[in-house]
Every structure is written in C-alpha cells, then in structure tokens.
C-alpha cells in the first residue's frame, strides 16, 4: 500500500473464491497513537519545510482500513489531511508547512461501517519556515550611474541586504527594512561598465543565502524597466527562467522546459513572463523579433509568443487568474464557415479545425477583483472565460509579430479593466527575443 495518498483504492483478487477474510472485532482493535511529530531534516542536518508524523496503528485485516492524520494551526483550523492504507502497524506521513508556528496533529483509525477510533492524545510540533533565497527579477539602469534592483519577496523576511558582486566576492551596498520592500537603487556606479548584484533575505538576526548573481550595463541615459515572474501550474525555478536583458544588445532568452508550465483554455496557465508595464490609458504598438531556440511538442499545451495581461502575481503564485489576450504560436482552434468561405463569426458553427502549431489571437477575460479568488473553483465562471469564443481569430497578416495596433478593439477593451496592466512574453519552451 501507499502512504500520503487520499485517492488510493485496493482490490484483492483470489483464484477459485478462496476463504473469506476474517477481520478482528472492531472493539478489540487499538486506537492509533502518534509517537512523534517533528520538522524534517535533510541529509546535511538542515531543516526542510516538511513535518514528519509517525503513527502506530494497525491497518489490514487485524485493524482498520486506513489511518488518517490531520494537521491543525494554532487556532484549531484543519489545514491538511493525509492517510495511509499500507497494511502494517506503523506509518510515517509527511506534511508541508508554509509558515513558522506550532502545529497540532490528530489521528483516526477508520473502518467502513464502523465508528472512527481517534487517538487518545494529539501531538504538537514546532516549525520554522526555511528562509528562501530571493530571485533578482529586474535590473534597470536608471541613468547617471544608478541601477534599480528588484527581487522576489521572501516569506517571513524582515528585510534584505543588497550586495555589489564580483564572483564570490561581495560588498554590501545597503539594506531595506520590512519584507514588503523589494526594490533598491544603487548609485555612484561607473557609466559604461557592467555592474553585478546579489540579494539576501534577512529574518531578525538570520541572514539567508545570497541570490544568483545578475549583471547590467550602467548607462548615462535611463532605460526601460523589464521584469519577469514565474507562476501558475507546474512551474519551478529549475526549469523556468530568464537569461539576459531586453535592454542589452544580445537580447533576452526566456525558457520553460521539461513540461514545466502550460497554456490551457478553461484553466489556469503556468508560464514564465518577461514583461514591461504600460499605462492602462495608453494605446501602443509592440514589436519583437523572436528566435525559437528549442521546441518540444508534447500534448498541445505548450505555446510561446506575446501576451497582454492586466495583472502579474508574485513569483511562484499557484494558481493565478488574470485577464489576458494571447498572440501565440501553439494550439489554435477555429470554425470555418463553408458558405461564407471564411472564419465563422460564431463559435460552434461550421467545421472545427485544430492547428497543433498554429498562430493566432485569443482572449481569456471575465475576471474581476471580486471573482478572482473563486474563478478557479467555479465551473460556471471558468466556462465563461474559455477562450474558445468567436473572438478567437487567425490573423495571418500579423505574422511579423506586430501585436495590437492602437485601433484594435481588443486593446480598447482590456484598458477598461480595473487592475494594473502589463505586456508580457509567455512561452513554454525556449525563445530568444532579439533587438
């Protein structure tokens, strides 16, 4: 049997019928006992973000069908539930925690048709969240020897230290107070030279690991600000990221590899976004030359191209919903009106075609600040924002990657949304954006 699985079913097949399974009388089966609950250590003795709970409970013919352990916060709210169906007498279950604190664990032995047997005593575990390493998401030369550094927020950080970096050698430039401040401007740098930076999170007296070093050319004139965020379904730091800077002559490489991420119609996406912000009341034309460095077709959920969105979440937020217009290379579906010999103006009317490697525009809209939290769990709402609607259009005249001319109605539509605004590059393989 397996542990930590809430959807596991066991079927036992015997040849010739066999003898019926005789189970121990439920009144004679002992209640479970939690023997230990403690924060997990890795092979080097460092804390992880897991709590290991050990339980003695008989599962099988002589006991219950499963042992179920629940995790509760300091206010008694149930946070997680794990179960073990393994036919043995002792069980180890792993719980992931997202914040420091004291957690309480309760155990129940269950058998179908019988009253649950709760453990006589609960067990508490003190947990300290590991201090994560920030990711530098933006380096922008602000002109006259200054560079703005921005990084991802770290849970429970009380401040950050910014370093001028040269390989393993670092010089402290300054500090920020409060975990919410994730931007710092370094001044007095040499124009025309490359400057490299690192950032580390601070929690009270604890200083975390320094971030990966990133560099930018210091200029006399201010440059446009470009940032990125990795968020959504199935993404991770190892397989998603950005190399370079759109302000540099070599351009920037954006990647999401090994199946980490997806673009889906009626669900939340998982992407790496490289973007710059544009005021919501401004029309614009955006052009970019893109070179596809790597593409591995899998199940039709991979895509790359340009996107207009009205909000960008913190790094590794999952899931996240926002209003978007995609102009992408990927799976594109449409209906063809044979009578008009043109694309159907009504979704569902005509012959359906799916291009696995198509080029087109489609929206995902209908999200407001009021419904944003529930959109992913509300099937009716999700169906309303499915991009498979008549505005899904192939636009062959825009194969040069010119996105959203000012007169386009969809641009006028998106600027009325009451959220921030951004232009973004989404992708699901590896592309280089060239100047």
C-alpha positions as CSV (number, residue, x, y, z in Angstrom):
1,X,0.0,0.0,0.0
2,X,0.9,3.7,-0.3
3,X,1.1,6.5,2.2
4,X,0.2,10.1,1.9
5,X,-2.4,9.3,-0.7
6,X,-6.1,10.3,-0.3
7,X,-7.2,8.6,-3.5
8,X,-5.9,5.1,-3.3
9,X,-8.0,2.0,-3.7
10,X,-7.1,-1.6,-3.0
11,X,-8.6,-4.6,-4.8
12,X,-7.6,-8.2,-3.8
13,X,-8.2,-10.9,-6.3
14,X,-8.2,-14.6,-5.3
15,X,-8.3,-17.7,-7.6
16,X,-11.2,-20.0,-7.0
17,X,-13.0,-17.9,-4.5
18,X,-10.8,-18.7,-1.5
19,X,-11.6,-18.4,2.1
20,X,-13.4,-15.2,3.2
21,X,-11.2,-12.6,5.0
22,X,-11.8,-12.7,8.8
23,X,-11.3,-9.3,10.4
24,X,-10.6,-8.6,14.0
25,X,-13.5,-7.5,16.1
26,X,-13.5,-3.7,15.9
27,X,-14.0,-3.4,19.7
28,X,-10.7,-5.2,20.2
29,X,-8.7,-3.0,17.7
30,X,-6.5,-0.5,19.5
31,X,-6.8,3.2,18.8
32,X,-3.9,4.9,16.9
33,X,-1.0,6.5,18.8
34,X,1.0,9.4,17.4
35,X,4.6,8.6,18.6
36,X,6.4,11.6,17.1
37,X,5.9,14.8,15.1
38,X,8.9,16.9,14.2
39,X,10.3,19.1,11.5
40,X,12.2,17.1,8.9
41,X,16.0,17.4,8.4
42,X,17.8,16.8,5.1
43,X,20.9,14.7,4.7
44,X,23.1,17.6,5.9
45,X,21.0,18.1,9.0
46,X,19.3,21.3,7.8
47,X,15.6,21.9,8.3
48,X,13.2,21.3,5.4
49,X,9.7,22.7,5.0
50,X,8.1,19.4,6.0
51,X,6.9,17.9,9.3
52,X,7.2,14.2,9.7
53,X,4.4,12.5,11.8
54,X,4.9,8.9,13.0
55,X,1.8,6.9,14.0
56,X,1.3,3.4,15.5
57,X,-1.9,2.0,14.0
58,X,-2.9,-1.5,12.8
59,X,-4.1,-1.3,9.2
60,X,-5.3,-4.5,7.5
61,X,-7.5,-7.5,8.4
62,X,-6.5,-7.2,12.0
63,X,-7.2,-3.4,12.2
64,X,-8.6,-0.6,10.2
65,X,-8.9,0.3,6.5
66,X,-6.7,3.3,6.9
67,X,-5.1,5.7,9.4
68,X,-6.0,9.3,8.9
69,X,-3.9,12.2,10.3
70,X,-5.0,15.8,10.2
71,X,-2.8,18.9,10.7
72,X,-4.2,22.0,12.6
73,X,-2.9,25.5,13.1
74,X,-2.8,27.3,16.5
75,X,-6.4,28.3,16.2
76,X,-7.5,24.7,15.6
77,X,-8.3,25.1,11.9
78,X,-7.7,22.0,9.9
79,X,-5.1,22.6,7.2
80,X,-4.2,19.3,5.7
81,X,-5.3,15.7,5.9
82,X,-3.1,12.6,5.0
83,X,-3.9,8.9,5.2
84,X,-2.0,5.6,5.0
85,X,-3.6,2.4,3.7
86,X,-0.4,0.4,4.0
87,X,-1.1,-2.9,5.8
88,X,1.3,-2.5,8.6
89,X,1.5,-1.4,12.3
90,X,3.5,1.9,12.0
91,X,3.2,4.7,9.5
92,X,5.1,7.8,8.5
93,X,3.2,10.7,7.0
94,X,4.7,14.0,5.6
95,X,3.1,17.4,5.9
96,X,4.2,20.5,4.1
97,X,4.0,23.7,6.2
98,X,4.0,27.3,4.7
99,X,4.7,29.4,7.8
100,X,6.5,29.2,11.1
101,X,4.5,28.2,14.1
102,X,3.2,25.4,16.3
103,X,1.1,22.8,14.6
104,X,-1.2,20.1,16.2
105,X,-1.8,16.6,14.7
106,X,-4.7,14.3,15.3
107,X,-5.1,10.7,14.2
108,X,-8.1,8.5,13.5
109,X,-8.2,4.8,12.6
110,X,-11.1,4.1,10.2
111,X,-13.0,1.1,9.0
112,X,-16.0,1.2,6.7
113,X,-19.3,0.7,8.6
114,X,-17.6,1.4,12.0
115,X,-17.2,4.4,14.3
116,X,-13.8,6.0,13.9
117,X,-11.2,5.4,16.6
118,X,-9.4,8.6,17.5
119,X,-6.0,8.8,19.1
120,X,-6.3,9.4,22.9
121,X,-3.7,12.2,22.6
122,X,-2.7,14.8,20.0
123,X,0.8,15.8,19.2
124,X,2.3,19.2,18.6
125,X,5.4,20.2,16.5
126,X,7.3,23.5,16.4
127,X,8.1,24.5,12.9
128,X,10.5,27.2,11.5
129,X,10.0,28.0,7.8
130,X,13.3,27.9,5.9
131,X,14.4,31.4,4.8
132,X,14.3,31.3,1.0
133,X,16.7,32.9,-1.4
134,X,15.4,35.9,-3.4
135,X,15.4,35.9,-7.2
136,X,16.5,39.1,-8.9
137,X,13.7,39.8,-11.4
138,X,14.8,43.2,-12.8
139,X,18.0,45.2,-13.2
140,X,17.4,48.6,-14.8
141,X,19.9,51.3,-15.5
142,X,18.2,54.5,-14.4
143,X,20.9,56.7,-15.8
144,X,23.8,58.8,-14.5
145,X,25.4,55.8,-12.8
146,X,22.4,54.4,-10.9
147,X,20.8,51.0,-11.2
148,X,17.4,49.9,-9.8
149,X,17.4,46.3,-8.4
150,X,14.2,44.4,-7.9
151,X,13.7,40.9,-6.5
152,X,11.1,38.4,-5.5
153,X,9.6,38.7,-2.0
154,X,10.7,36.0,0.6
155,X,8.1,34.7,3.1
156,X,8.7,35.9,6.6
157,X,11.7,38.2,5.6
158,X,12.0,41.3,7.8
159,X,14.5,42.9,5.4
160,X,17.0,42.4,2.6
161,X,20.8,43.0,2.1
162,X,21.9,44.2,-1.4
163,X,25.5,43.4,-2.5
164,X,27.7,44.5,-5.3
165,X,29.1,41.3,-6.6
166,X,32.3,40.1,-8.3
167,X,32.1,36.3,-8.4
168,X,32.5,35.0,-4.8
169,X,33.5,38.5,-3.6
170,X,30.6,40.7,-2.5
171,X,30.4,44.2,-1.0
172,X,27.4,45.3,1.0
173,X,25.7,48.2,-0.7
174,X,22.7,48.7,1.6
175,X,19.7,47.2,3.4
176,X,16.0,47.5,3.2
177,X,13.7,47.3,6.2
178,X,10.5,45.3,6.1
179,X,9.8,42.2,3.9
180,X,7.5,44.2,1.7
181,X,10.3,46.4,0.3
182,X,11.8,44.5,-2.7
183,X,13.4,47.3,-4.7
184,X,16.7,49.2,-4.1
185,X,18.6,51.8,-6.2
186,X,22.4,51.6,-6.3
187,X,24.1,54.9,-7.0
188,X,27.6,56.1,-7.9
189,X,28.3,53.3,-10.4
190,X,30.7,53.8,-13.3
191,X,28.9,54.6,-16.6
192,X,29.8,52.2,-19.4
193,X,30.9,49.4,-17.1
194,X,29.0,46.3,-16.2
195,X,27.7,46.0,-12.6
196,X,26.7,42.8,-10.9
197,X,24.5,42.3,-7.8
198,X,23.2,39.8,-5.3
199,X,20.5,40.0,-2.7
200,X,19.9,38.0,0.5
201,X,16.9,37.9,2.8
202,X,17.0,38.7,6.5
203,X,14.7,37.4,9.2
204,X,15.5,39.1,12.5
205,X,19.1,38.0,13.2
206,X,19.2,35.4,10.5
207,X,20.7,36.1,7.1
208,X,19.8,33.7,4.2
209,X,21.8,32.6,1.2
210,X,22.7,35.2,-1.4
211,X,20.8,35.1,-4.7
212,X,22.3,34.2,-8.1
213,X,24.4,37.0,-9.4
214,X,22.9,39.1,-12.2
215,X,24.5,41.9,-14.2
216,X,23.6,45.0,-16.2
217,X,25.5,47.7,-18.1
218,X,25.4,51.1,-16.4
219,X,24.4,53.8,-18.8
220,X,24.2,57.6,-18.8
221,X,20.6,57.5,-20.1
222,X,17.7,55.8,-18.3
223,X,16.5,52.5,-19.8
224,X,13.0,51.0,-19.8
225,X,12.3,48.6,-17.0
226,X,11.8,44.9,-17.8
227,X,10.9,42.3,-15.2
228,X,9.7,38.7,-15.1
229,X,7.6,36.4,-13.0
230,X,7.3,32.6,-13.0
231,X,3.9,31.5,-11.8
232,X,1.0,29.1,-12.2
233,X,0.6,25.4,-12.7
234,X,3.6,23.0,-12.6
235,X,6.4,25.7,-12.9
236,X,9.6,25.6,-10.9
237,X,12.8,27.5,-10.5
238,X,14.9,24.8,-12.1
239,X,13.1,24.6,-15.5
240,X,11.7,28.2,-15.8
241,X,13.6,31.4,-16.1
242,X,15.1,34.3,-17.9
243,X,18.7,34.9,-19.2
244,X,19.8,38.3,-20.3
245,X,18.1,41.7,-20.6
246,X,15.9,43.2,-23.3
247,X,18.0,46.4,-23.0
248,X,21.2,44.7,-23.8
249,X,22.4,44.2,-27.5
250,X,22.3,40.4,-27.1
251,X,18.6,40.4,-26.1
252,X,17.0,38.1,-23.7
253,X,16.2,34.3,-23.5
254,X,13.0,33.2,-21.9
255,X,12.5,29.5,-21.1
256,X,10.1,26.9,-19.7
257,X,11.3,23.4,-20.3
258,X,10.8,19.7,-19.5
259,X,7.0,20.1,-19.3
260,X,7.1,22.7,-16.6
261,X,4.2,25.0,-17.4
262,X,1.1,25.0,-19.7
263,X,-1.3,27.2,-21.7
264,X,-4.8,25.9,-21.4
265,X,-8.2,27.2,-22.5
266,X,-10.5,26.9,-19.5
267,X,-7.9,26.6,-16.8
268,X,-5.1,28.4,-15.0
269,X,-1.9,28.7,-17.0
270,X,1.7,28.0,-15.9
271,X,4.2,30.4,-17.5
272,X,7.4,32.4,-17.4
273,X,6.5,36.0,-18.1
274,X,9.0,38.6,-19.2
275,X,7.3,42.0,-19.3
276,X,7.3,45.7,-19.2
277,X,4.4,47.8,-17.8
278,X,2.3,50.2,-19.9
279,X,-0.2,52.8,-18.5
280,X,-3.7,51.5,-18.9
281,X,-4.9,54.6,-20.7
282,X,-2.2,54.5,-23.4
283,X,-2.5,52.8,-26.8
284,X,0.7,51.3,-28.2
285,X,2.3,49.1,-30.8
286,X,4.7,46.4,-29.7
287,X,7.2,44.6,-32.0
288,X,9.7,41.9,-31.1
289,X,11.9,39.6,-33.2
290,X,11.9,36.1,-31.7
291,X,14.1,33.2,-32.4
292,X,12.9,29.8,-31.3
293,X,15.9,28.1,-29.7
294,X,14.2,24.9,-28.6
295,X,10.7,23.4,-29.1
296,X,9.5,20.1,-27.9
297,X,5.9,19.3,-28.9
298,X,4.1,17.3,-26.2
299,X,0.4,17.4,-25.6
300,X,-0.7,20.7,-27.2
301,X,-0.4,22.8,-24.0
302,X,2.9,24.3,-25.0
303,X,2.9,27.8,-26.6
304,X,5.0,30.9,-27.0
305,X,4.5,34.4,-28.2
306,X,3.2,37.8,-26.9
307,X,0.5,38.5,-24.3
308,X,-1.3,41.5,-22.9
309,X,-2.4,41.0,-19.3
310,X,-3.8,43.3,-16.6
311,X,-2.0,41.8,-13.6
312,X,1.1,39.9,-12.7
313,X,1.4,37.9,-9.4
314,X,4.3,37.3,-7.1
315,X,6.9,34.7,-8.1
316,X,5.6,31.1,-7.9
317,X,2.0,32.0,-7.1
318,X,-0.2,29.0,-8.0
319,X,-2.8,29.1,-9.4
320,X,-3.4,32.6,-10.6
321,X,-6.1,34.0,-12.9
322,X,-6.0,37.3,-14.7
323,X,-7.4,38.8,-17.9
324,X,-5.2,38.1,-20.9
325,X,-5.0,38.4,-24.7
326,X,-2.6,35.9,-26.3
327,X,-1.0,36.2,-29.6
328,X,0.7,32.9,-29.6
329,X,2.3,30.1,-31.6
330,X,0.8,26.9,-30.3
331,X,-2.5,25.0,-30.4
332,X,-5.2,27.2,-32.1
333,X,-8.8,26.1,-32.7
334,X,-11.3,27.7,-35.0
335,X,-14.5,27.0,-37.0
336,X,-14.7,27.5,-40.8
337,X,-17.9,28.8,-42.4
338,X,-18.1,27.0,-45.7
339,X,-20.9,29.2,-47.1
340,X,-19.0,32.4,-46.5
341,X,-15.7,30.7,-47.2
342,X,-14.3,32.5,-44.2
343,X,-13.7,32.1,-40.5
344,X,-17.0,31.6,-38.7
345,X,-18.2,34.6,-36.7
346,X,-20.0,32.3,-34.2
347,X,-18.2,29.7,-32.1
348,X,-19.5,26.2,-32.8
349,X,-20.9,27.0,-36.2
350,X,-19.1,25.4,-39.2
351,X,-16.3,22.8,-39.5
352,X,-14.0,22.6,-36.5
353,X,-10.2,22.7,-37.0
354,X,-7.4,22.4,-34.6
355,X,-3.9,23.5,-35.5
356,X,-1.3,22.0,-33.2
357,X,1.2,24.5,-34.4
358,X,-1.0,27.4,-35.3
359,X,-0.6,31.2,-35.0
360,X,-3.5,33.2,-33.7
361,X,-5.1,35.5,-31.1
362,X,-7.4,34.5,-28.3
363,X,-8.6,36.1,-25.1
364,X,-9.2,34.9,-21.6
365,X,-11.4,37.5,-19.9
366,X,-14.1,38.0,-17.4
367,X,-12.0,38.1,-14.3
368,X,-12.7,40.9,-11.8
369,X,-11.2,41.8,-8.4
370,X,-14.4,40.4,-6.9
371,X,-14.3,37.0,-8.5
372,X,-10.6,36.5,-8.9
373,X,-10.3,34.3,-5.8
374,X,-13.1,31.9,-6.8
375,X,-12.7,31.7,-10.6
376,X,-10.6,28.6,-10.5
377,X,-13.1,26.6,-8.4
378,X,-16.3,27.9,-10.0
379,X,-17.1,25.8,-13.0
380,X,-19.7,28.1,-14.4
381,X,-17.4,31.1,-14.2
382,X,-14.5,29.1,-15.7
383,X,-16.7,28.1,-18.7
384,X,-17.5,31.8,-19.3
385,X,-13.8,32.7,-19.7
386,X,-13.0,29.9,-22.0
387,X,-11.1,31.4,-24.9
388,X,-13.0,29.2,-27.4
389,X,-15.3,32.1,-28.4
390,X,-15.9,33.9,-31.7
391,X,-13.1,36.4,-31.0
392,X,-10.6,33.6,-31.4
393,X,-9.3,34.7,-34.8
394,X,-6.4,33.7,-37.0
395,X,-4.6,36.8,-38.1
396,X,-2.2,35.9,-40.9
397,X,-1.4,39.5,-41.8
398,X,0.3,39.8,-38.5
399,X,2.9,37.1,-39.0
400,X,5.6,39.8,-38.4
401,X,4.7,39.7,-34.7
402,X,3.1,43.1,-34.7
403,X,0.8,43.0,-31.7
404,X,-2.3,45.0,-31.1
405,X,-2.4,48.1,-33.3
406,X,-3.9,51.1,-31.5
407,X,-7.2,50.9,-33.4
408,X,-7.8,47.3,-32.3
409,X,-11.0,46.9,-30.3
410,X,-9.4,44.3,-28.0
411,X,-6.9,46.8,-26.9
412,X,-9.6,49.3,-26.1
413,X,-11.4,46.6,-24.2
414,X,-8.5,45.5,-22.0
415,X,-7.7,49.0,-20.9
416,X,-11.0,49.3,-19.1
417,X,-10.2,46.6,-16.6
418,X,-9.7,47.8,-13.0
419,X,-6.3,46.2,-12.5
420,X,-2.7,47.1,-13.3
421,X,-1.5,46.5,-16.8
422,X,1.4,44.8,-18.5
423,X,2.7,43.5,-21.8
424,X,4.2,40.1,-21.4
425,X,6.1,37.3,-23.3
426,X,4.7,33.9,-22.4
427,X,6.3,30.7,-23.7
428,X,6.6,27.1,-23.0
429,X,9.9,26.1,-24.4
430,X,12.9,28.4,-25.0
431,X,13.0,31.5,-27.2
432,X,15.4,34.4,-27.6
433,X,14.0,37.9,-28.0
434,X,16.4,39.9,-30.2
435,X,16.7,43.6,-30.6
